[in-house]
Amino acid sequence: MDLSQDIVGEGAFILNVISSDHPVDVTITVYYNSSEAASLKKTISPVSYKSKGTDIAFPFNGFVNISGAVVDFTNIGAIKLEI
């Protein structure tokens, strides 16, 4: 999967939150292959209900390598979302 195509204007995953009444940790991990991965964790503050939600950006340049070499966003093999 090639994520280098700048489809959101800033090279980021966008998580749309409709509402949350407690802070929650969200981690996105991307895997280039079985030995190279990077992740970005954010704590999402409580969000009042909005019919269109609130966009939370996870910019690609904020991801930190957790194993192996620098992850290549032009060839991602898997994406994991942890809430």
Sequence and secondary structure as in RCSB ss.txt:
>XXXX:A:sequence
MDLSQDIVGEGAFILNVISSDHPVDVTITVYYNSSEAASLKKTISPVSYKSKGTDIAFPFNGFVNISGAVVDFTN
IGAIKLEI
>XXXX:A:secstr
    S TTSSSEEEEEE  BSS EEEEEEEEEETTEEEEEEEEE  B   TT EEEEEEGGG EEEESS   TTS
  EEEEE 
